[in-house]
Amino acid sequence: METVNVSGLKNNPSEALRAARHDVVVVMNRDRPDALMVGVECAGMLDAKGVRPALATALFRDGHLSLVRAARLADMSVAEFATHVSRLGIALVRLDASEANRDMDTLEEWLALS
């Protein structure tokens, strides 16, 4: 088991992440355990059936992963993952009205040049 204090985690998070790939890391805050870091691959969490797609779906839904990266995490093709999230009612593209209007203007300009 490894330990790191909060200030050490703040100053050099990559060292704690590297350690978590091999063993549990206890994050200490003023000499008290505050959190645990466990590498997901080390713990074998991603190997259980359905975990990769579920994690990828949640991260995509919350905007933390792009469609392509989420598909890669889920071990699916982009088309398969797009179908998967669409069936769950998760939008593939999130645009507000002004972004949609800009995209339509760009499309109209492009079509006019063709």
C-alpha positions in Angstrom: 0.0 0.0 0.0 1.2 3.5 -0.9 0.4 6.8 0.8 0.4 10.3 -0.4 -0.6 13.5 1.4 -3.0 16.0 -0.2 -0.3 18.5 -0.9 1.8 15.8 -2.6 -1.2 14.8 -4.7 -1.8 18.5 -5.7 1.9 19.0 -6.6 2.4 15.7 -8.4 -0.8 13.8 -9.2 0.9 11.7 -11.9 3.1 10.0 -9.3 0.0 8.9 -7.3 -1.8 7.8 -10.4 1.2 5.6 -11.4 1.3 4.1 -8.0 -2.5 3.4 -8.1 -2.0 1.3 -11.2 -0.1 -1.2 -9.1 -1.4 -0.9 -5.6 -3.9 0.9 -3.4 -2.9 4.5 -2.6 -4.2 6.1 0.6 -4.6 9.9 0.4 -3.7 11.4 3.8 -5.1 14.7 5.0 -3.4 16.0 8.1 -2.3 12.6 9.2 -5.7 11.1 8.6 -6.8 8.9 5.8 -9.1 10.9 3.5 -9.5 8.9 0.3 -8.4 5.8 -1.6 -7.1 5.6 -5.1 -7.4 2.3 -6.9 -6.4 1.7 -10.4 -9.4 0.3 -12.3 -7.4 -2.0 -14.5 -5.3 -3.2 -11.5 -8.5 -4.1 -9.6 -9.9 -5.8 -12.6 -13.0 -3.7 -12.5 -13.1 -3.2 -16.3 -13.1 -6.9 -17.0 -16.5 -7.6 -15.5 -19.3 -8.0 -18.1 -21.0 -4.8 -18.9 -18.7 -2.5 -16.9 -16.9 -0.9 -19.9 -20.1 0.0 -21.8 -21.7 1.3 -18.6 -18.8 3.4 -17.6 -18.3 4.7 -21.2 -22.0 5.6 -21.4 -22.0 7.5 -18.1 -18.8 9.4 -19.0 -20.2 10.3 -22.5 -23.6 11.3 -21.1 -22.0 13.6 -18.6 -19.7 15.2 -21.2 -16.4 13.8 -19.9 -15.6 11.7 -23.0 -16.2 12.3 -26.7 -18.2 9.8 -28.7 -15.1 8.3 -30.2 -13.2 7.9 -26.9 -16.3 6.5 -25.2 -16.7 3.9 -28.0 -13.1 2.9 -27.6 -13.5 2.5 -23.8 -16.7 0.4 -24.4 -14.8 -1.8 -26.9 -17.4 -0.9 -29.5 -17.2 0.7 -33.0 -18.4 4.3 -33.1 -21.5 3.2 -34.9 -22.3 0.5 -32.4 -21.8 2.9 -29.5 -23.9 5.7 -31.1 -26.7 3.2 -31.6 -26.3 2.0 -27.9 -26.5 5.5 -26.4 -29.3 6.6 -28.8 -31.4 3.6 -27.6 -30.9 4.9 -24.1 -32.2 8.3 -25.1 -28.8 10.1 -24.8 -28.3 12.8 -27.4 -25.3 12.3 -29.7 -25.0 16.0 -30.4 -25.7 18.7 -27.9 -26.1 22.2 -29.4 -27.9 25.2 -28.1 -30.0 27.3 -30.6 -27.2 29.7 -31.5 -24.8 26.8 -32.2 -27.3 25.1 -34.3 -28.0 28.3 -36.3 -24.2 28.8 -36.9 -23.9 25.2 -38.1 -26.8 25.7 -40.5 -25.2 28.9 -41.8 -22.0 27.1 -42.3 -23.7 24.3 -44.1 -25.6 26.7 -46.4 -22.3 28.5 -47.3 -20.7 25.1 -48.0 -23.6 24.0 -50.2 -23.6 27.3 -52.1 -20.0 26.7 -53.0 -20.6 23.2 -54.2 
